[in-house]
Amino acid sequence: MPTTEYHCRACGAEYEYVFAVQDWPYPEACECGRCGAVATRYFSQPPAMSPDPHWDGYYDTQLGKWIGSRDEKRRLLKEKGLEEVSSQEFNRGFETAPEKDDVIPKDDPKFRAAMEKAYADMKAGNLAPVTPRKVEPDVVS
């Protein structure tokens, strides 16, 4: 039988209710038995587990180092002035990030004209497809 946890923000009381599997989906809120306010469902942290003696770690391609533990990763991130974020926070950061108004330098009119023409050609579909070509290495005799 699944246990569902609820927390009342008004008085701080916490409750655990046991539901039958067929009662799914479980209610997101219930009435607090202490103060009568709304207690919302939450998920507590699972119990800590002991480290696996057979786990050697992994190579983090973004940090460029072999990571043997969470503490080591936190230390490396702190040394580099970085912070680990969840994938939801990462995606949310892109949603709220301001777009640059103009990425073309204002002091280069030729570059601006070329970029505007390339953009117009791309939108109109006038760009020829790019054909990859094989580059032969120079043979030194």
C-alpha positions in Angstrom: 0.0 0.0 0.0 1.5 3.3 -1.1 2.0 6.0 1.6 1.3 9.6 0.6 2.6 12.5 2.6 0.9 15.9 3.2 2.2 19.1 4.7 0.1 22.0 6.1 1.8 25.3 5.4 -0.4 27.1 7.9 0.5 25.2 11.1 3.4 23.0 9.8 1.7 19.7 10.6 2.7 16.7 8.5 0.5 13.7 7.8 0.9 10.3 6.1 -2.0 8.5 4.5 -2.1 5.0 3.1 -4.1 4.5 0.0 -4.9 1.5 -2.0 -3.3 1.2 -5.4 -6.6 1.3 -7.2 -7.3 4.7 -5.6 -4.8 6.3 -8.0 -4.6 9.2 -8.6 -4.2 10.2 -5.0 -5.5 13.6 -3.9 -3.1 16.6 -4.2 -4.5 18.2 -1.1 -6.5 17.4 2.1 -7.8 19.2 5.1 -5.4 19.6 8.0 -6.7 17.8 11.1 -5.0 20.4 13.4 -6.0 23.8 12.0 -8.5 23.0 9.1 -6.3 24.7 6.4 -5.3 22.9 3.2 -2.5 20.4 3.5 -0.7 19.8 0.2 1.0 16.6 -1.0 4.8 16.5 -1.0 7.5 14.0 -1.6 10.1 13.5 1.1 13.7 12.6 0.5 14.3 8.8 0.3 16.5 7.3 3.0 20.2 7.7 2.4 22.0 4.7 1.0 25.5 3.5 1.7 28.0 3.9 -1.1 28.4 1.0 -3.5 31.9 -0.5 -3.1 31.9 -1.6 -6.7 31.1 1.8 -8.2 34.3 3.5 -9.5 32.7 6.8 -10.6 32.4 8.2 -14.1 34.1 10.6 -16.5 32.3 14.0 -16.6 32.7 15.3 -20.1 31.7 18.9 -19.2 34.2 19.1 -16.4 36.8 17.0 -18.2 37.6 14.9 -15.1 37.0 11.6 -13.6 34.4 12.0 -10.8 34.6 9.5 -7.9 31.9 11.0 -5.6 29.3 13.7 -5.3 31.5 15.6 -2.9 34.3 15.6 -5.4 31.9 16.9 -8.1 30.7 19.7 -5.8 34.3 20.6 -5.0 35.3 20.8 -8.7 32.2 22.9 -9.5 33.0 25.3 -6.6 36.6 25.6 -7.8 35.4 26.6 -11.3 32.7 28.9 -10.0 30.0 26.8 -11.4 26.7 25.5 -9.9 24.8 22.4 -10.7 21.2 22.8 -11.8 18.4 20.4 -12.6 17.2 19.9 -16.1 14.0 21.7 -15.3 15.9 24.7 -13.9 18.2 24.6 -17.0 15.2 24.7 -19.4 13.5 27.3 -17.3 16.6 29.5 -17.6 16.3 29.5 -21.3 12.6 30.5 -21.2 13.4 33.6 -19.1 16.8 34.5 -20.6 16.5 37.8 -22.6 17.3 37.6 -26.2 20.1 39.9 -27.5 18.5 42.7 -29.5 21.2 42.7 -32.2 24.2 40.3 -32.6 25.6 42.2 -35.6 28.2 44.8 -34.7 26.9 48.3 -35.3 30.3 49.5 -36.4 30.6 47.1 -39.4 28.1 48.1 -42.2 29.5 45.6 -44.8 29.1 42.7 -42.3 25.6 43.9 -41.5 24.6 44.1 -45.2 26.0 40.6 -45.8 24.2 39.1 -42.8 20.9 40.8 -43.7 21.2 39.5 -47.3 22.0 36.0 -46.2 19.1 36.1 -43.8 16.7 37.3 -46.5 18.0 34.6 -48.9 17.5 31.9 -46.2 14.0 33.0 -45.5 13.1 33.1 -49.2 14.7 29.7 -49.8 17.3 31.1 -52.3 20.4 29.5 -50.8 21.9 26.7 -52.8 22.4 23.4 -50.9 25.9 22.9 -49.6 27.7 19.9 -51.1 30.4 18.4 -48.9 33.7 17.9 -50.7 36.5 15.6 -49.8 39.8 17.4 -49.1 42.9 15.5 -50.0 45.8 15.8 -47.7 49.0 17.4 -49.1 51.4 14.7 -50.1 55.0 15.6 -49.4 57.6 13.8 -51.6 
